Amino acid sequence: MRTLRIWDLPTRLFHWLLAACVVGLFITGKIGGDVMTWHFRLGYAVFSLLLFRLVWGVVGGHWSRFASFIYAPSTLWRYLHGESRPEHHAGHNPLGALSVFGLLTVLGVQVGSGLISDDEIAAAGPLTRYVSGDTVSLATAYHTEVGQLLVIALVALHIAAILFYRLKKKENLVQPMLQGDKLVPDASPLPASRDDGFSRWKALLIWAACAGLVYWIAGLG
C-alpha cells in the first residue's frame, strides 16, 4: 500500500469551516434577537465558501474537481449493486457525490433565500429591496421553514453515511478529510491531488475574490 494525497488543504479547510458555520447558523437562527447579526455574518461566510467551492471544483486538486465525481446514472446503478471501481474508494463514490451536490445545492438555495428574506422586525437581507413583496414573503417562509429542515435532513444523512461506512464497512471517511491522505494499492494508477504552496496560495486568492464579491453584495442593503 502507498499513501496518496486525496483532499488538498483548501478542500479540507472548506469542509470544516462550512460545517462550523452551518452549526453556528442554526444556533444563532434559533436564538434570534441581537444574535442575528452573527447569523448574517455566518451566512455571508457560507456564501463566500460556496462560491469558492464552485471555482475550486474546476481548478482545485484532482479529487476536489467536480469532473472526478460526476457519475452517469448507470455507474450509480452498478455501484448500488456492488460494482465499484478503484476511484470510488479514493474520492467521492457515486452515493457520496449525490450527497455533496445535494448539500451544496440546498445550502446555496438557503443562502440565496436569506439574501431576500425579511422577518419584519429587525433582520432583512441585503437584496430585499430589489424584489417584490410577494417574493420576499415566499423566500422568508422557505428560509425559516422548508430550507432549514432540508439542511438539517441532509446534514443528518451525511453524518449517518459516515457512521454507516465506519461501523459496517470499516472505512474511516473522517480521517482523510483531516489529514488529506488515503492508503491505496501500491500498483494503483490513481493520481494524487496537487497540494503544494502554489495551489494553496491560489486557493487563498480565489477565496479572497469570492469574499470580496460577497462583501459587495452585502453592502447593497
MODELLER restraints for C-alpha pairs under 7 A, 6 or more apart:
rsr = mdl.restraints
at = mdl.atoms
rsr.add(forms.Gaussian(group=physical.xy_distance, feature=features.Distance(at['CA:1:A'], at['CA:183:A']), mean=6.01, stdev=0.5))
rsr.add(forms.Gaussian(group=physical.xy_distance, feature=features.Distance(at['CA:1:A'], at['CA:184:A']), mean=5.42, stdev=0.5))
rsr.add(forms.Gaussian(group=physical.xy_distance, feature=features.Distance(at['CA:1:A'], at['CA:185:A']), mean=4.45, stdev=0.5))
rsr.add(forms.Gaussian(group=physical.xy_distance, feature=features.Distance(at['CA:1:A'], at['CA:186:A']), mean=4.58, stdev=0.5))
rsr.add(forms.Gaussian(group=physical.xy_distance, feature=features.Distance(at['CA:2:A'], at['CA:183:A']), mean=5.46, stdev=0.5))
rsr.add(forms.Gaussian(group=physical.xy_distance, feature=features.Distance(at['CA:2:A'], at['CA:184:A']), mean=5.54, stdev=0.5))
rsr.add(forms.Gaussian(group=physical.xy_distance, feature=features.Distance(at['CA:2:A'], at['CA:185:A']), mean=6.19, stdev=0.5))
rsr.add(forms.Gaussian(group=physical.xy_distance, feature=features.Distance(at['CA:2:A'], at['CA:186:A']), mean=5.12, stdev=0.5))
rsr.add(forms.Gaussian(group=physical.xy_distance, feature=features.Distance(at['CA:3:A'], at['CA:181:A']), mean=6.20, stdev=0.5))
rsr.add(forms.Gaussian(group=physical.xy_distance, feature=features.Distance(at['CA:3:A'], at['CA:182:A']), mean=5.69, stdev=0.5))
rsr.add(forms.Gaussian(group=physical.xy_distance, feature=features.Distance(at['CA:3:A'], at['CA:183:A']), mean=4.71, stdev=0.5))
rsr.add(forms.Gaussian(group=physical.xy_distance, feature=features.Distance(at['CA:3:A'], at['CA:184:A']), mean=6.45, stdev=0.5))
rsr.add(forms.Gaussian(group=physical.xy_distance, feature=features.Distance(at['CA:4:A'], at['CA:181:A']), mean=5.35, stdev=0.5))
rsr.add(forms.Gaussian(group=physical.xy_distance, feature=features.Distance(at['CA:4:A'], at['CA:182:A']), mean=5.42, stdev=0.5))
rsr.add(forms.Gaussian(group=physical.xy_distance, feature=features.Distance(at['CA:4:A'], at['CA:183:A']), mean=6.17, stdev=0.5))
rsr.add(forms.Gaussian(group=physical.xy_distance, feature=features.Distance(at['CA:4:A'], at['CA:184:A']), mean=6.73, stdev=0.5))
rsr.add(forms.Gaussian(group=physical.xy_distance, feature=features.Distance(at['CA:4:A'], at['CA:192:A']), mean=5.73, stdev=0.5))
rsr.add(forms.Gaussian(group=physical.xy_distance, feature=features.Distance(at['CA:5:A'], at['CA:180:A']), mean=5.73, stdev=0.5))
rsr.add(forms.Gaussian(group=physical.xy_distance, feature=features.Distance(at['CA:5:A'], at['CA:181:A']), mean=4.41, stdev=0.5))
rsr.add(forms.Gaussian(group=physical.xy_distance, feature=features.Distance(at['CA:5:A'], at['CA:182:A']), mean=6.60, stdev=0.5))
rsr.add(forms.Gaussian(group=physical.xy_distance, feature=features.Distance(at['CA:5:A'], at['CA:192:A']), mean=5.11, stdev=0.5))
rsr.add(forms.Gaussian(group=physical.xy_distance, feature=features.Distance(at['CA:5:A'], at['CA:193:A']), mean=5.64, stdev=0.5))
rsr.add(forms.Gaussian(group=physical.xy_distance, feature=features.Distance(at['CA:6:A'], at['CA:63:A']), mean=5.93, stdev=0.5))
rsr.add(forms.Gaussian(group=physical.xy_distance, feature=features.Distance(at['CA:6:A'], at['CA:90:A']), mean=6.82, stdev=0.5))
rsr.add(forms.Gaussian(group=physical.xy_distance, feature=features.Distance(at['CA:6:A'], at['CA:91:A']), mean=6.61, stdev=0.5))
rsr.add(forms.Gaussian(group=physical.xy_distance, feature=features.Distance(at['CA:6:A'], at['CA:180:A']), mean=5.66, stdev=0.5))
rsr.add(forms.Gaussian(group=physical.xy_distance, feature=features.Distance(at['CA:6:A'], at['CA:181:A']), mean=5.40, stdev=0.5))
rsr.add(forms.Gaussian(group=physical.xy_distance, feature=features.Distance(at['CA:6:A'], at['CA:182:A']), mean=6.60, stdev=0.5))
rsr.add(forms.Gaussian(group=physical.xy_distance, feature=features.Distance(at['CA:6:A'], at['CA:192:A']), mean=6.03, stdev=0.5))
rsr.add(forms.Gaussian(group=physical.xy_distance, feature=features.Distance(at['CA:6:A'], at['CA:193:A']), mean=5.45, stdev=0.5))
rsr.add(forms.Gaussian(group=physical.xy_distance, feature=features.Distance(at['CA:7:A'], at['CA:63:A']), mean=6.65, stdev=0.5))
rsr.add(forms.Gaussian(group=physical.xy_distance, feature=features.Distance(at['CA:7:A'], at['CA:64:A']), mean=6.73, stdev=0.5))
rsr.add(forms.Gaussian(group=physical.xy_distance, feature=features.Distance(at['CA:7:A'], at['CA:177:A']), mean=6.39, stdev=0.5))
rsr.add(forms.Gaussian(group=physical.xy_distance, feature=features.Distance(at['CA:7:A'], at['CA:180:A']), mean=4.52, stdev=0.5))
rsr.add(forms.Gaussian(group=physical.xy_distance, feature=features.Distance(at['CA:7:A'], at['CA:181:A']), mean=6.75, stdev=0.5))
rsr.add(forms.Gaussian(group=physical.xy_distance, feature=features.Distance(at['CA:7:A'], at['CA:193:A']), mean=6.74, stdev=0.5))
rsr.add(forms.Gaussian(group=physical.xy_distance, feature=features.Distance(at['CA:8:A'], at['CA:61:A']), mean=6.21, stdev=0.5))
rsr.add(forms.Gaussian(group=physical.xy_distance, feature=features.Distance(at['CA:8:A'], at['CA:180:A']), mean=6.06, stdev=0.5))
rsr.add(forms.Gaussian(group=physical.xy_distance, feature=features.Distance(at['CA:8:A'], at['CA:193:A']), mean=6.39, stdev=0.5))
rsr.add(forms.Gaussian(group=physical.xy_distance, feature=features.Distance(at['CA:8:A'], at['CA:194:A']), mean=6.82, stdev=0.5))
rsr.add(forms.Gaussian(group=physical.xy_distance, feature=features.Distance(at['CA:8:A'], at['CA:195:A']), mean=5.05, stdev=0.5))
rsr.add(forms.Gaussian(group=physical.xy_distance, feature=features.Distance(at['CA:9:A'], at['CA:195:A']), mean=6.66, stdev=0.5))
rsr.add(forms.Gaussian(group=physical.xy_distance, feature=features.Distance(at['CA:10:A'], at['CA:200:A']), mean=6.45, stdev=0.5))
rsr.add(forms.Gaussian(group=physical.xy_distance, feature=features.Distance(at['CA:10:A'], at['CA:203:A']), mean=6.33, stdev=0.5))
rsr.add(forms.Gaussian(group=physical.xy_distance, feature=features.Distance(at['CA:11:A'], at['CA:64:A']), mean=6.82, stdev=0.5))
rsr.add(forms.Gaussian(group=physical.xy_distance, feature=features.Distance(at['CA:12:A'], at['CA:177:A']), mean=5.66, stdev=0.5))
rsr.add(forms.Gaussian(group=physical.xy_distance, feature=features.Distance(at['CA:12:A'], at['CA:178:A']), mean=6.67, stdev=0.5))
rsr.add(forms.Gaussian(group=physical.xy_distance, feature=features.Distance(at['CA:14:A'], at['CA:49:A']), mean=6.56, stdev=0.5))
rsr.add(forms.Gaussian(group=physical.xy_distance, feature=features.Distance(at['CA:18:A'], at['CA:46:A']), mean=6.27, stdev=0.5))
rsr.add(forms.Gaussian(group=physical.xy_distance, feature=features.Distance(at['CA:18:A'], at['CA:49:A']), mean=6.96, stdev=0.5))
rsr.add(forms.Gaussian(group=physical.xy_distance, feature=features.Distance(at['CA:21:A'], at['CA:42:A']), mean=5.78, stdev=0.5))
rsr.add(forms.Gaussian(group=physical.xy_distance, feature=features.Distance(at['CA:21:A'], at['CA:46:A']), mean=6.57, stdev=0.5))
rsr.add(forms.Gaussian(group=physical.xy_distance, feature=features.Distance(at['CA:25:A'], at['CA:39:A']), mean=5.41, stdev=0.5))
rsr.add(forms.Gaussian(group=physical.xy_distance, feature=features.Distance(at['CA:25:A'], at['CA:42:A']), mean=6.23, stdev=0.5))
rsr.add(forms.Gaussian(group=physical.xy_distance, feature=features.Distance(at['CA:25:A'], at['CA:43:A']), mean=6.92, stdev=0.5))
rsr.add(forms.Gaussian(group=physical.xy_distance, feature=features.Distance(at['CA:28:A'], at['CA:35:A']), mean=5.83, stdev=0.5))
rsr.add(forms.Gaussian(group=physical.xy_distance, feature=features.Distance(at['CA:28:A'], at['CA:36:A']), mean=6.16, stdev=0.5))
rsr.add(forms.Gaussian(group=physical.xy_distance, feature=features.Distance(at['CA:28:A'], at['CA:38:A']), mean=6.87, stdev=0.5))
rsr.add(forms.Gaussian(group=physical.xy_distance, feature=features.Distance(at['CA:28:A'], at['CA:39:A']), mean=5.41, stdev=0.5))
rsr.add(forms.Gaussian(group=physical.xy_distance, feature=features.Distance(at['CA:29:A'], at['CA:36:A']), mean=6.62, stdev=0.5))
rsr.add(forms.Gaussian(group=physical.xy_distance, feature=features.Distance(at['CA:29:A'], at['CA:39:A']), mean=6.25, stdev=0.5))
rsr.add(forms.Gaussian(group=physical.xy_distance, feature=features.Distance(at['CA:43:A'], at['CA:111:A']), mean=6.53, stdev=0.5))
rsr.add(forms.Gaussian(group=physical.xy_distance, feature=features.Distance(at['CA:44:A'], at['CA:214:A']), mean=6.53, stdev=0.5))
rsr.add(forms.Gaussian(group=physical.xy_distance, feature=features.Distance(at['CA:47:A'], at['CA:111:A']), mean=6.42, stdev=0.5))
rsr.add(forms.Gaussian(group=physical.xy_distance, feature=features.Distance(at['CA:47:A'], at['CA:214:A']), mean=6.92, stdev=0.5))
rsr.add(forms.Gaussian(group=physical.xy_distance, feature=features.Distance(at['CA:48:A'], at['CA:207:A']), mean=6.93, stdev=0.5))
rsr.add(forms.Gaussian(group=physical.xy_distance, feature=features.Distance(at['CA:48:A'], at['CA:210:A']), mean=5.29, stdev=0.5))
rsr.add(forms.Gaussian(group=physical.xy_distance, feature=features.Distance(at['CA:48:A'], at['CA:211:A']), mean=5.01, stdev=0.5))
rsr.add(forms.Gaussian(group=physical.xy_distance, feature=features.Distance(at['CA:48:A'], at['CA:214:A']), mean=6.14, stdev=0.5))
rsr.add(forms.Gaussian(group=physical.xy_distance, feature=features.Distance(at['CA:51:A'], at['CA:210:A']), mean=6.04, stdev=0.5))
rsr.add(forms.Gaussian(group=physical.xy_distance, feature=features.Distance(at['CA:52:A'], at['CA:206:A']), mean=6.44, stdev=0.5))
rsr.add(forms.Gaussian(group=physical.xy_distance, feature=features.Distance(at['CA:52:A'], at['CA:207:A']), mean=5.33, stdev=0.5))
rsr.add(forms.Gaussian(group=physical.xy_distance, feature=features.Distance(at['CA:52:A'], at['CA:210:A']), mean=6.10, stdev=0.5))
rsr.add(forms.Gaussian(group=physical.xy_distance, feature=features.Distance(at['CA:56:A'], at['CA:65:A']), mean=6.82, stdev=0.5))
rsr.add(forms.Gaussian(group=physical.xy_distance, feature=features.Distance(at['CA:57:A'], at['CA:64:A']), mean=5.77, stdev=0.5))
rsr.add(forms.Gaussian(group=physical.xy_distance, feature=features.Distance(at['CA:57:A'], at['CA:65:A']), mean=4.08, stdev=0.5))
rsr.add(forms.Gaussian(group=physical.xy_distance, feature=features.Distance(at['CA:57:A'], at['CA:66:A']), mean=5.06, stdev=0.5))
rsr.add(forms.Gaussian(group=physical.xy_distance, feature=features.Distance(at['CA:58:A'], at['CA:65:A']), mean=5.29, stdev=0.5))
rsr.add(forms.Gaussian(group=physical.xy_distance, feature=features.Distance(at['CA:58:A'], at['CA:66:A']), mean=6.55, stdev=0.5))
rsr.add(forms.Gaussian(group=physical.xy_distance, feature=features.Distance(at['CA:59:A'], at['CA:65:A']), mean=6.82, stdev=0.5))
rsr.add(forms.Gaussian(group=physical.xy_distance, feature=features.Distance(at['CA:61:A'], at['CA:193:A']), mean=4.42, stdev=0.5))
rsr.add(forms.Gaussian(group=physical.xy_distance, feature=features.Distance(at['CA:61:A'], at['CA:194:A']), mean=5.00, stdev=0.5))
rsr.add(forms.Gaussian(group=physical.xy_distance, feature=features.Distance(at['CA:61:A'], at['CA:195:A']), mean=6.81, stdev=0.5))
rsr.add(forms.Gaussian(group=physical.xy_distance, feature=features.Distance(at['CA:62:A'], at['CA:68:A']), mean=6.87, stdev=0.5))
rsr.add(forms.Gaussian(group=physical.xy_distance, feature=features.Distance(at['CA:62:A'], at['CA:192:A']), mean=6.85, stdev=0.5))
rsr.add(forms.Gaussian(group=physical.xy_distance, feature=features.Distance(at['CA:62:A'], at['CA:193:A']), mean=4.65, stdev=0.5))
rsr.add(forms.Gaussian(group=physical.xy_distance, feature=features.Distance(at['CA:62:A'], at['CA:194:A']), mean=6.91, stdev=0.5))
rsr.add(forms.Gaussian(group=physical.xy_distance, feature=features.Distance(at['CA:63:A'], at['CA:91:A']), mean=5.57, stdev=0.5))
rsr.add(forms.Gaussian(group=physical.xy_distance, feature=features.Distance(at['CA:63:A'], at['CA:193:A']), mean=6.03, stdev=0.5))
rsr.add(forms.Gaussian(group=physical.xy_distance, feature=features.Distance(at['CA:69:A'], at['CA:92:A']), mean=5.98, stdev=0.5))
rsr.add(forms.Gaussian(group=physical.xy_distance, feature=features.Distance(at['CA:69:A'], at['CA:94:A']), mean=6.99, stdev=0.5))
rsr.add(forms.Gaussian(group=physical.xy_distance, feature=features.Distance(at['CA:69:A'], at['CA:97:A']), mean=5.91, stdev=0.5))
rsr.add(forms.Gaussian(group=physical.xy_distance, feature=features.Distance(at['CA:71:A'], at['CA:94:A']), mean=6.27, stdev=0.5))
rsr.add(forms.Gaussian(group=physical.xy_distance, feature=features.Distance(at['CA:76:A'], at['CA:94:A']), mean=5.43, stdev=0.5))
rsr.add(forms.Gaussian(group=physical.xy_distance, feature=features.Distance(at['CA:99:A'], at['CA:158:A']), mean=6.94, stdev=0.5))
rsr.add(forms.Gaussian(group=physical.xy_distance, feature=features.Distance(at['CA:103:A'], at['CA:154:A']), mean=6.32, stdev=0.5))
rsr.add(forms.Gaussian(group=physical.xy_distance, feature=features.Distance(at['CA:106:A'], at['CA:151:A']), mean=6.53, stdev=0.5))
rsr.add(forms.Gaussian(group=physical.xy_distance, feature=features.Distance(at['CA:107:A'], at['CA:151:A']), mean=6.78, stdev=0.5))
rsr.add(forms.Gaussian(group=physical.xy_distance, feature=features.Distance(at['CA:110:A'], at['CA:143:A']), mean=5.91, stdev=0.5))
rsr.add(forms.Gaussian(group=physical.xy_distance, feature=features.Distance(at['CA:110:A'], at['CA:147:A']), mean=5.79, stdev=0.5))
rsr.add(forms.Gaussian(group=physical.xy_distance, feature=features.Distance(at['CA:113:A'], at['CA:139:A']), mean=4.97, stdev=0.5))
rsr.add(forms.Gaussian(group=physical.xy_distance, feature=features.Distance(at['CA:113:A'], at['CA:140:A']), mean=6.85, stdev=0.5))
rsr.add(forms.Gaussian(group=physical.xy_distance, feature=features.Distance(at['CA:113:A'], at['CA:143:A']), mean=5.76, stdev=0.5))
rsr.add(forms.Gaussian(group=physical.xy_distance, feature=features.Distance(at['CA:114:A'], at['CA:125:A']), mean=6.00, stdev=0.5))
rsr.add(forms.Gaussian(group=physical.xy_distance, feature=features.Distance(at['CA:114:A'], at['CA:143:A']), mean=6.11, stdev=0.5))
rsr.add(forms.Gaussian(group=physical.xy_distance, feature=features.Distance(at['CA:115:A'], at['CA:125:A']), mean=4.27, stdev=0.5))
rsr.add(forms.Gaussian(group=physical.xy_distance, feature=features.Distance(at['CA:115:A'], at['CA:126:A']), mean=5.71, stdev=0.5))
rsr.add(forms.Gaussian(group=physical.xy_distance, feature=features.Distance(at['CA:115:A'], at['CA:127:A']), mean=5.56, stdev=0.5))
rsr.add(forms.Gaussian(group=physical.xy_distance, feature=features.Distance(at['CA:115:A'], at['CA:128:A']), mean=6.94, stdev=0.5))
rsr.add(forms.Gaussian(group=physical.xy_distance, feature=features.Distance(at['CA:116:A'], at['CA:125:A']), mean=4.91, stdev=0.5))
rsr.add(forms.Gaussian(group=physical.xy_distance, feature=features.Distance(at['CA:116:A'], at['CA:126:A']), mean=6.71, stdev=0.5))
rsr.add(forms.Gaussian(group=physical.xy_distance, feature=features.Distance(at['CA:116:A'], at['CA:127:A']), mean=5.09, stdev=0.5))
rsr.add(forms.Gaussian(group=physical.xy_distance, feature=features.Distance(at['CA:116:A'], at['CA:128:A']), mean=4.34, stdev=0.5))
rsr.add(forms.Gaussian(group=physical.xy_distance, feature=features.Distance(at['CA:116:A'], at['CA:136:A']), mean=5.67, stdev=0.5))
rsr.add(forms.Gaussian(group=physical.xy_distance, feature=features.Distance(at['CA:116:A'], at['CA:139:A']), mean=6.39, stdev=0.5))
rsr.add(forms.Gaussian(group=physical.xy_distance, feature=features.Distance(at['CA:117:A'], at['CA:124:A']), mean=5.73, stdev=0.5))
rsr.add(forms.Gaussian(group=physical.xy_distance, feature=features.Distance(at['CA:117:A'], at['CA:125:A']), mean=5.26, stdev=0.5))
rsr.add(forms.Gaussian(group=physical.xy_distance, feature=features.Distance(at['CA:117:A'], at['CA:128:A']), mean=6.45, stdev=0.5))
rsr.add(forms.Gaussian(group=physical.xy_distance, feature=features.Distance(at['CA:117:A'], at['CA:136:A']), mean=5.41, stdev=0.5))
rsr.add(forms.Gaussian(group=physical.xy_distance, feature=features.Distance(at['CA:117:A'], at['CA:139:A']), mean=5.56, stdev=0.5))
rsr.add(forms.Gaussian(group=physical.xy_distance, feature=features.Distance(at['CA:117:A'], at['CA:140:A']), mean=4.43, stdev=0.5))
rsr.add(forms.Gaussian(group=physical.xy_distance, feature=features.Distance(at['CA:118:A'], at['CA:124:A']), mean=4.11, stdev=0.5))
rsr.add(forms.Gaussian(group=physical.xy_distance, feature=features.Distance(at['CA:118:A'], at['CA:125:A']), mean=6.23, stdev=0.5))
rsr.add(forms.Gaussian(group=physical.xy_distance, feature=features.Distance(at['CA:118:A'], at['CA:136:A']), mean=6.66, stdev=0.5))
rsr.add(forms.Gaussian(group=physical.xy_distance, feature=features.Distance(at['CA:118:A'], at['CA:140:A']), mean=6.09, stdev=0.5))
rsr.add(forms.Gaussian(group=physical.xy_distance, feature=features.Distance(at['CA:126:A'], at['CA:218:A']), mean=5.60, stdev=0.5))
rsr.add(forms.Gaussian(group=physical.xy_distance, feature=features.Distance(at['CA:126:A'], at['CA:220:A']), mean=5.78, stdev=0.5))
rsr.add(forms.Gaussian(group=physical.xy_distance, feature=features.Distance(at['CA:126:A'], at['CA:221:A']), mean=3.73, stdev=0.5))
rsr.add(forms.Gaussian(group=physical.xy_distance, feature=features.Distance(at['CA:127:A'], at['CA:220:A']), mean=6.82, stdev=0.5))
rsr.add(forms.Gaussian(group=physical.xy_distance, feature=features.Distance(at['CA:127:A'], at['CA:221:A']), mean=6.07, stdev=0.5))
rsr.add(forms.Gaussian(group=physical.xy_distance, feature=features.Distance(at['CA:128:A'], at['CA:136:A']), mean=6.38, stdev=0.5))
rsr.add(forms.Gaussian(group=physical.xy_distance, feature=features.Distance(at['CA:162:A'], at['CA:173:A']), mean=6.30, stdev=0.5))
rsr.add(forms.Gaussian(group=physical.xy_distance, feature=features.Distance(at['CA:165:A'], at['CA:171:A']), mean=5.29, stdev=0.5))
rsr.add(forms.Gaussian(group=physical.xy_distance, feature=features.Distance(at['CA:165:A'], at['CA:172:A']), mean=6.87, stdev=0.5))
rsr.add(forms.Gaussian(group=physical.xy_distance, feature=features.Distance(at['CA:166:A'], at['CA:172:A']), mean=5.23, stdev=0.5))
rsr.add(forms.Gaussian(group=physical.xy_distance, feature=features.Distance(at['CA:176:A'], at['CA:182:A']), mean=5.96, stdev=0.5))
